[in-house]
Amino acid sequence: TLQPNKRYYFHIYSKNGAGSWSAAGVSEAVLVDHTPSGAPSVTDRGKVVDGRHMTASKERLGAIYSEAADNETGVIQYACSIGSSDQGGAYPGSIYSRNIMDIKLYGADIRKCWGYSLPLKHNTTYYFHIYAKNGAGLWSSAGVSQGTSTDHTAPETPKIIDNGQFTSSASTMSAQWDAAKDPESGIKSYGCSIGTSK
């Protein structure tokens, strides 16, 4: 039985017709690694509203992730998938049954994942699943992001309550408005402009 975290070597000898054996040809060390890397920590990119990541994009999402740890054979590759499930299965076997839209492979030195031209639906939460592959070819479990929710609709138009049709001031005007609503991402701020056209 091959013991984990131990190095093994091949020794190859040749024998001639007279029955003499050569010295051993020795291979490079082969390190046994039975354990996958730890799962990366994943963070969504985007605006945070009341503790939730939000985006108005209809086709683009991004995330960053930490370096995964593997003390035996190191991490040689990452896999990034994007989908509408926060359940992370083993890569790659269960990944295709989890509403996955996009899968990318990255080198060991990359720490971010972007998805482009994605068919993002309104008012839906999407998650990044990041997997690490070690030098022995084992994939980690998924590091799953907190999720980014989409909001493709504009907020409600504010109802303005001005201070009458006339003013005697040459320098100031004021108005009030009822609070607008946005059920998906809420109202963050208001903008106000004054002009001569309606």
The 8 nearest C-alpha neighbors of each residue, nearest first, counted from 0:
[[1, 2, 3, 31, 5, 7, 33, 4],
 [0, 2, 3, 31, 5, 7, 4, 6],
 [1, 3, 5, 0, 4, 31, 32, 6],
 [4, 2, 31, 32, 5, 33, 1, 30],
 [3, 5, 31, 32, 30, 71, 2, 6],
 [6, 4, 3, 30, 31, 2, 7, 1],
 [7, 5, 30, 29, 28, 31, 4, 8],
 [6, 8, 29, 28, 30, 5, 9, 31],
 [9, 7, 28, 26, 29, 27, 10, 25],
 [8, 10, 26, 25, 11, 7, 27, 24],
 [11, 9, 25, 24, 23, 8, 26, 12],
 [10, 12, 24, 23, 9, 25, 13, 26],
 [13, 11, 23, 21, 22, 24, 20, 10],
 [12, 14, 21, 20, 15, 11, 22, 23],
 [15, 13, 20, 19, 18, 21, 12, 16],
 [14, 16, 18, 17, 19, 20, 13, 21],
 [15, 17, 18, 14, 19, 20, 13, 21],
 [18, 16, 15, 19, 14, 20, 13, 21],
 [17, 19, 16, 15, 14, 20, 13, 21],
 [20, 18, 14, 15, 17, 21, 16, 13],
 [21, 19, 14, 13, 12, 18, 15, 22],
 [22, 20, 13, 12, 23, 14, 19, 15],
 [21, 23, 12, 24, 20, 13, 11, 10],
 [24, 22, 12, 11, 10, 25, 21, 13],
 [23, 25, 11, 10, 12, 22, 26, 9],
 [24, 26, 10, 9, 23, 11, 8, 27],
 [27, 25, 9, 8, 28, 10, 24, 11],
 [26, 28, 8, 29, 25, 9, 7, 6],
 [27, 29, 8, 7, 6, 30, 26, 9],
 [30, 28, 7, 6, 8, 31, 27, 5],
 [31, 29, 6, 5, 4, 28, 32, 7],
 [30, 32, 3, 4, 5, 6, 29, 33],
 [33, 31, 3, 4, 34, 135, 71, 30],
 [34, 32, 3, 31, 35, 135, 4, 137],
 [33, 35, 32, 36, 137, 3, 69, 71],
 [36, 34, 139, 137, 138, 133, 37, 33],
 [37, 35, 69, 139, 68, 133, 131, 38],
 [36, 38, 68, 67, 139, 39, 35, 69],
 [37, 39, 142, 140, 139, 141, 67, 36],
 [40, 38, 67, 142, 65, 66, 64, 41],
 [39, 41, 65, 64, 142, 38, 42, 143],
 [40, 42, 64, 144, 143, 63, 142, 39],
 [43, 41, 144, 63, 62, 64, 44, 145],
 [44, 42, 62, 144, 61, 63, 45, 146],
 [45, 43, 62, 61, 42, 63, 46, 60],
 [46, 44, 52, 53, 54, 47, 43, 61],
 [45, 47, 53, 52, 48, 54, 44, 51],
 [46, 48, 52, 51, 50, 53, 45, 49],
 [47, 49, 51, 50, 52, 46, 53, 184],
 [50, 48, 51, 47, 52, 184, 185, 53],
 [49, 51, 48, 47, 52, 53, 46, 145],
 [52, 50, 48, 47, 49, 53, 147, 148],
 [51, 53, 47, 147, 46, 45, 148, 48],
 [54, 52, 148, 147, 46, 149, 47, 45],
 [55, 53, 149, 56, 150, 45, 148, 46],
 [54, 56, 150, 151, 149, 57, 53, 152],
 [57, 55, 54, 58, 59, 151, 149, 60],
 [56, 58, 119, 59, 55, 118, 151, 120],
 [57, 59, 117, 116, 119, 56, 118, 115],
 [60, 58, 115, 114, 56, 117, 116, 57],
 [61, 59, 114, 113, 115, 58, 62, 44],
 [60, 62, 113, 44, 112, 43, 114, 59],
 [63, 61, 43, 44, 112, 42, 111, 113],
 [62, 64, 111, 42, 110, 41, 112, 43],
 [65, 63, 41, 110, 40, 111, 39, 42],
 [66, 64, 40, 39, 67, 110, 41, 63],
 [65, 67, 39, 68, 64, 110, 40, 107],
 [66, 68, 39, 37, 38, 65, 36, 131],
 [67, 69, 37, 36, 70, 66, 73, 74],
 [70, 68, 73, 36, 71, 74, 72, 37],
 [69, 71, 73, 72, 68, 36, 74, 4],
 [72, 70, 69, 73, 32, 4, 30, 31],
 [73, 71, 134, 133, 70, 69, 135, 32],
 [72, 74, 69, 133, 134, 71, 70, 75],
 [75, 73, 133, 132, 76, 134, 107, 69],
 [74, 76, 107, 133, 134, 132, 73, 106],
 [77, 75, 107, 106, 132, 105, 74, 131],
 [78, 76, 131, 105, 130, 104, 132, 106],
 [79, 77, 104, 130, 129, 103, 105, 131],
 [80, 78, 129, 103, 102, 128, 104, 130],
 [79, 81, 102, 128, 101, 127, 103, 99],
 [82, 80, 127, 101, 99, 126, 100, 128],
 [81, 83, 99, 98, 125, 126, 84, 100],
 [82, 84, 125, 98, 126, 124, 85, 99],
 [85, 83, 86, 82, 97, 126, 98, 125],
 [84, 86, 126, 87, 143, 83, 146, 144],
 [87, 85, 84, 88, 97, 143, 141, 128],
 [88, 86, 141, 85, 128, 143, 89, 140],
 [87, 89, 93, 94, 86, 141, 90, 140],
 [90, 88, 140, 93, 91, 92, 94, 87],
 [91, 89, 92, 94, 138, 93, 88, 130],
 [90, 92, 94, 93, 89, 95, 88, 138],
 [91, 93, 90, 94, 89, 95, 88, 96],
 [94, 92, 88, 95, 96, 89, 91, 90],
 [93, 95, 91, 96, 97, 92, 90, 88],
 [94, 96, 93, 97, 99, 98, 92, 91],
 [95, 97, 94, 93, 98, 99, 92, 88],
 [96, 98, 99, 95, 94, 84, 82, 93],
 [99, 97, 82, 83, 96, 100, 84, 95],
 [98, 100, 82, 97, 81, 101, 95, 80],
 [101, 99, 82, 81, 98, 102, 117, 80],
 [100, 102, 80, 81, 99, 103, 114, 82],
 [103, 101, 80, 79, 81, 104, 78, 100],
 [102, 104, 79, 78, 80, 105, 101, 112],
 [103, 105, 78, 77, 79, 102, 106, 76],
 [106, 104, 77, 76, 78, 109, 103, 107],
 [107, 105, 76, 108, 109, 77, 75, 104],
 [106, 108, 76, 75, 109, 74, 77, 105],
 [107, 109, 106, 110, 105, 76, 66, 75],
 [110, 108, 107, 106, 111, 105, 77, 112],
 [111, 109, 64, 63, 65, 108, 112, 66],
 [112, 110, 63, 62, 109, 64, 113, 61],
 [111, 113, 62, 61, 63, 79, 114, 110],
 [114, 112, 61, 60, 115, 62, 111, 59],
 [113, 115, 60, 59, 61, 117, 112, 101],
 [116, 114, 59, 117, 58, 113, 60, 101],
 [117, 115, 58, 59, 118, 114, 57, 119],
 [116, 118, 58, 115, 119, 59, 114, 100],
 [119, 117, 58, 120, 116, 57, 100, 59],
 [120, 118, 57, 58, 117, 121, 149, 123],
 [119, 121, 123, 118, 122, 57, 149, 151],
 [120, 122, 149, 151, 123, 150, 119, 57],
 [123, 121, 149, 150, 148, 120, 183, 124],
 [124, 122, 148, 149, 121, 120, 125, 83],
 [123, 125, 148, 147, 146, 83, 149, 126],
 [126, 124, 83, 146, 147, 82, 148, 123],
 [127, 125, 146, 82, 144, 81, 85, 83],
 [126, 128, 81, 144, 143, 80, 129, 82],
 [127, 129, 143, 80, 141, 142, 79, 81],
 [128, 130, 79, 142, 141, 78, 127, 143],
 [131, 129, 141, 78, 77, 139, 140, 38],
 [130, 132, 77, 139, 138, 76, 36, 74],
 [133, 131, 138, 76, 137, 74, 75, 136],
 [132, 134, 74, 73, 136, 135, 75, 137],
 [133, 135, 72, 136, 73, 75, 74, 132],
 [136, 134, 133, 137, 32, 72, 31, 33],
 [135, 137, 134, 133, 132, 138, 35, 75],
 [138, 136, 35, 132, 133, 135, 139, 34],
 [139, 137, 132, 131, 35, 90, 130, 136],
 [140, 138, 35, 36, 131, 130, 38, 37],
 [139, 141, 38, 89, 130, 142, 138, 88],
 [142, 140, 130, 87, 129, 128, 38, 143],
 [141, 143, 38, 39, 129, 40, 128, 41],
 [144, 142, 128, 127, 141, 41, 129, 87],
 [143, 145, 41, 42, 127, 146, 126, 43],
 [146, 144, 43, 143, 42, 126, 147, 41],
 [145, 147, 126, 125, 144, 124, 43, 148],
 [146, 148, 52, 124, 125, 53, 126, 43],
 [149, 147, 124, 53, 123, 122, 52, 125],
 [148, 150, 122, 54, 121, 123, 55, 53],
 [149, 151, 55, 122, 121, 152, 183, 54],
 [150, 152, 55, 121, 149, 153, 57, 56],
 [153, 151, 150, 154, 121, 55, 183, 181],
 [152, 154, 155, 151, 181, 150, 156, 55],
 [155, 153, 181, 180, 156, 152, 179, 186],
 [154, 156, 180, 179, 181, 157, 153, 178],
 [157, 155, 179, 154, 158, 180, 153, 178],
 [158, 156, 179, 177, 159, 176, 155, 178],
 [157, 159, 176, 177, 156, 160, 179, 178],
 [160, 158, 176, 175, 157, 161, 177, 174],
 [159, 161, 175, 176, 174, 158, 162, 177],
 [162, 160, 174, 163, 175, 159, 173, 176],
 [161, 163, 174, 173, 160, 164, 175, 165],
 [164, 162, 165, 161, 166, 160, 174, 173],
 [163, 165, 162, 166, 161, 167, 160, 172],
 [166, 164, 163, 167, 162, 168, 172, 161],
 [167, 165, 168, 164, 163, 172, 169, 162],
 [166, 168, 169, 165, 170, 171, 172, 164],
 [169, 167, 166, 170, 171, 172, 165, 173],
 [168, 170, 171, 167, 166, 172, 165, 173],
 [169, 171, 168, 172, 167, 166, 173, 193],
 [172, 170, 168, 169, 173, 166, 167, 174],
 [171, 173, 174, 170, 168, 166, 162, 169],
 [174, 172, 161, 162, 171, 175, 160, 163],
 [175, 173, 161, 160, 162, 176, 159, 172],
 [174, 176, 160, 161, 159, 177, 173, 162],
 [177, 175, 159, 160, 158, 157, 178, 174],
 [176, 178, 158, 157, 179, 159, 175, 160],
 [179, 177, 176, 157, 180, 158, 186, 155],
 [178, 180, 157, 155, 177, 156, 181, 186],
 [181, 179, 155, 154, 182, 185, 186, 178],
 [180, 182, 185, 154, 183, 184, 186, 155],
 [181, 183, 185, 184, 180, 154, 186, 150],
 [184, 182, 181, 185, 150, 122, 149, 148],
 [185, 183, 181, 182, 48, 150, 186, 53],
 [184, 186, 181, 182, 183, 187, 180, 48],
 [187, 185, 188, 181, 180, 184, 179, 154],
 [186, 188, 185, 189, 48, 184, 181, 49],
 [189, 187, 186, 190, 185, 179, 191, 178],
 [190, 188, 191, 187, 186, 157, 179, 178],
 [189, 191, 188, 192, 157, 187, 193, 186],
 [190, 192, 189, 193, 174, 188, 194, 173],
 [191, 193, 194, 190, 189, 195, 174, 173],
 [194, 192, 191, 195, 172, 196, 197, 173],
 [193, 195, 196, 192, 197, 191, 172, 171],
 [194, 196, 197, 193, 192, 172, 164, 191],
 [197, 195, 194, 193, 192, 191, 164, 172],
 [196, 195, 194, 193, 192, 159, 191, 164]]
